[in-house]
Amino acid sequence: MRSAVVAGAGYNSRVIALDVPDLILIDDNPADSELATEALHDLGYGAMVGYAYDGEAAIRLLGEYIEDPLRPRPLLVLLDLNMPKLHGIEVLGFMAEHAALDDIPVVVFTSSDSPRDRQRSLALGARDYLVKPGTYQGLVELMAQLKGRYLDVSATP
């Protein structure tokens, strides 16, 4: 699987884009991002993945799509909520304020099972709200659903 690297917490919050990603994982925990990527790899997904490790890096990365409306859009953004610098809800708010980002589907992928977080996320435009599973097998099953719904080219979100 090819990857673009979007550095964040612990990496001076720099954005390093090596290519245009089909999937963007926004999560302050690199281990969670690596597990999600590994699960997708196990499912045969081999397209470009981009990463942001904090909310500020996510805003900068998403801002590139505002600045260049012709830039190919990712098929999906997986967004954690509890991150340093900017909370995931703030990232969703940023996206909701910019019509140029309306065509990028966002699925909240977080450890929070708070009904308030779920309600706020969906109100700000998240397509779905998923709580991270506790097992790798659960993660693979969840990634299979997301892959079928958003990441397969023939799928229509």
N, C-alpha and C positions, 0 to 999 in steps of 0.2 A: 504494500500500500504506500503510495506516495504521500508525503505530508508537507504542508506549509507550516511554518512555525510563526506563531504570534506570541512573542514573549510578554510576560507580565510580571506578577509579583516575584521578586527575587531575581528578576532579569532587567531591572531598571525601567520596567514598563515600556519597553520598546516594542514596536510592531515590525516584524520581519516577514514580508510576504514573498514567498518563493514562486508562487504560481497562484492561479485563481482556484480557490477550493470549492468543491461541491457541497461539503459539509463543514460547518464551523462549530467547534466545541468551545463553549465559554464556561470555564470552571477554574477556580483557584487551586484545585487539588490536581496536580499533574497525574497522580496515580489513578484518580477516577477517569481522567481523559484517556490515559493509556489503556485502562481496562475496557472502556467503551470502544476505543479503536481496535483493540484486540478482538473483542466480540464481533465487531463488523468484519474484520479480517477472517475470522473463523466462519463467517457466513458468506464469504466469497466477495465481499465488497472491497474493491481495490482502487477507488477513485481518490482524488485529492482531498485531504482533510486539513483544515486550518484550526489554529488554537489561539485563544486569548485567556490569560491567566488572572485577570482582574477586570473590574468594570470599566476602568479608564481605557485599558488596552482594547476592550470590546468596542467602546464608543469610537476610538480612533479607527479601528478596522472597519466598522460599519459606516463611518464617515466617508471612507473611500468610495462607497457605492453611491453616496449623495453627490460627491464631487464629480464622479464619472458615471452618468446615467446609462452609458452604453456598456459598462463593465458587466461581463456575465455574472449573473446572480447565483449565490449558493442555492442548492435545492432545499437546505434545511439548516437552521441554527438551533443547537441544543444549548440551553441557557440555565446555568445554576443560579440560585438566588443569593445565597449567603456568601458574598465575596468581599474582599477588601477594596477600598477606594471608592467604589460605587456598587451599591446593591443591585442585584438583578432586576428588581422592580424599576430602578432608575434607568437601567438599560432599555427595558421595555417602554418606559415613558419616552425616552429619546427616540426610539423607533416609531412610536405612535405619533410623535410630533413631525415626522418627516415622511411625506407622501412617497418620496423616492424609495422608501424601504418597505412599502406596503406589500410588494410582491414577494418578499422573503418570509417564508413560514418559520415561525418560532415555536418550539416546544420547550416548555420549562421542564428541566430535568434536575431535581433537587432532593435533598434529604428531608426537607420540610413538608410535613403533612398538615400544616396549618390551613384550616378552611379559609381564613382571611387571606393568606398568601395566594391560595388557589383562586379565590374570587377576584383579587386585584390583578393577578396575572392574566386571567381570561378577559377581564374588562379592558385591559391594555392591549389586547390583540393576540395573546398567545393562542395557538391553535389547540394546544392540549397542555395538561399539567400532569407530569408523571413523577412519582416518588421513586428514587433510586432503590432498586431491589437489594436485598441483603446477601444474595448469592450470585456467583458468576453465571450459573445456569439461568437464573432469573433475568440477569442482564442480557444474556444471549437471546432469550425469548423476547424481551422488550425491544432489543435492537432489530430483531427479525421483523417485528411489527412496524417499526419506524422505517426500516429499509424498504419493506413492501409498500408502505404508504407514501413515502417521500423521496427515497433515494433511487428507486428503480426508474430508469428513464421512461418506461412505458406507463408508470403510475401517474395519476392525476391527483394532486393534493386537494 
